[in-house]
Amino acid sequence: MRPDDGKCLHYYFHFIDDELGLCYVRAPTWLPCRLQIYFNGHNWLAARLRKQKIS
């Protein structure tokens, strides 16, 4: 047996949501996989404040 680096790929899917702003999903190429989902909380908060008409 010899040590080997785990060579896995990740796919990144970027999109822009009206309420959440810039988001991405990171998906690995092996199973079982753990998806990582990211969005910027500042954009979410700004959208909530706009809905309440708070400057």
KOLLUMKE-697023 format. One record per residue: z, y, x of N, C-alpha, C, CB in turn. Coordinates in steps of 0.02 Angstrom, whole numbers, plus 32768, in hexadecimal, padded with zeros to 4 digits. Glycine has a CB too. Layout:
residues N
ZYXZYXZYXZYX
...
This chain:
residues 55
80007FC5802A8000800080008000803E802C803D80007FD0
7FDD806F80167FDC80AF803A7FE080E880087F9C80B58065
7FFF811F801D800481577FEF7FC081767FE18034818D800B
7FB8818C7FA57F7981AC7F917F8981E87F657F4A81797F6B
7F64821D7F6F7F6D82587F467F51824B7F007F4A82967F66
7F7582617ECE7F5B825C7E8A7F2682927E7F7F9482647E57
7EE9827D7E7D7EB282AD7E757E9D82AD7E2C7E76829B7EA3
7EB782DD7E087EA782E37DC27E8883287DB77EE582D97D95
7E60832C7D857E40836B7D737E6383897D377DF583607D64
7E5E83C97D327E7683ED7CF77E3D84167CDC7EB584197D07
7E3684167C9B7E0584417C7A7E2A847A7C597DDA84187C46
7E1184B67C617E2F84F17C437E00850B7C0D7E3C85287C79
7E1B85157BD27DF685317B9A7E1485747B8A7DF785007B5C
7DEE85AA7B957E0585EE7B897DE786077B477DF2861D7BC4
7E0F862B7B227DF686497AE47E2086877AD57DF986177AA8
7E0586B17AAA7E2786EE7A967E3586EA7A4B7DFE872E7AA7
7E7486EE7A397E8986EC79F47E98873379DD7EC786BE79EB
7E8B8741799E7E97878479837EE1879879887E808789793B
7F0D8769797A7F54877979797F77876B79BB7F7787527942
7F64873579DD7F8687227A1B7F6887407A5A7F8686D87A21
7F2A87567A577F0887727A927EEA873A7ABC7F39879B7ABC
7EE887447AFE7ECB87137B2C7EF886D57B2F7EC287317B72
7EDA869B7B257EFE865B7B257ED786297B4F7F0986407ADC
7EFA85F57B667ED785BE7B847EFC857D7B777ECF85C97BD0
7ED685477B7A7EF185037B747EDC84DE7BB37ED684DE7B33
7F0D84BF7BD57EFE84987C117F04844F7BFF7F2E84AA7C4D
7ECE84297C077ECD83E27BF57EBE83B87C337E9883D57BBE
7EEB83897C447EDE835D7C7C7EAD83267C697F20833E7C95
7E9183047C9B7E5E82D17C8F7E7A828B7C8E7E2882D67CC3
7EBC82837C8C7ED982407C897F0682397C4C7F0082317CCA
7F1381FB7C397F3E81ED7C007F7D81CB7C177F1A81C27BCB
7FB581D37BFA7FC282037BC47FC1824A7BE1800681F57BA2
7FA782777BBB7F9F82BB7BD57FD182EB7BB37F5782D47BCA
7FE3831E7BD8800D83547BBD7FE383937BBD804F835D7BE6
7FD583AE7B837FB083EC7B7E7FDE84267B8D7F8F83F37B39
7FC484577BAF7FEA84957BBB7FC584CC7B947FF084A77C08
7FE884EC7B677FCB85217B3E7FEE85627B507FD085117AF2
7FC885977B5E7FE485D67B747FC8860E7B497FD585E37BBE
7FF3863C7B367FDC867B7B19800C86B17B2F7FD886767ACA
7FF486EE7B2E801A87277B46804587417B0C7FEC875E7B61
8087873E7B1380B487547ADE80B0879F7AD180FA87427AEF
809A87C67B028094880F7AF8805F881E7AC3808388327B3A
802687FA7AC67FF288057A94800A87F17A4E7FB387DF7AA6
803087BA7A4A804A87A47A0A807987D879ED806E87607A12
80A687F37A1780D588257A0080B1886579EB810888357A37
807F887A7A11805988B679FF803688AD79BC802588C67A36
801B887179AF7FFA8864796F802C886779357FD788207970
8068884C7940809C884F790C80B1889778FE80D988267921
80B888BF793380CB890579298094892D790680DB8926796D
8055891E7915801D894078F3801E892F78A97FD9892B7911
802D88F07897803088DD785180678902782C803B8893784A
809E8910784D80D68935782F80CE89817835811789207850
809689957854808889DD786080BE8A00788880808A02781D
80D389DD78BD810589F978EC80E08A09792D814189C678F9
80E78A47794380C38A5B798080EA8A4879BE80B68AA77980
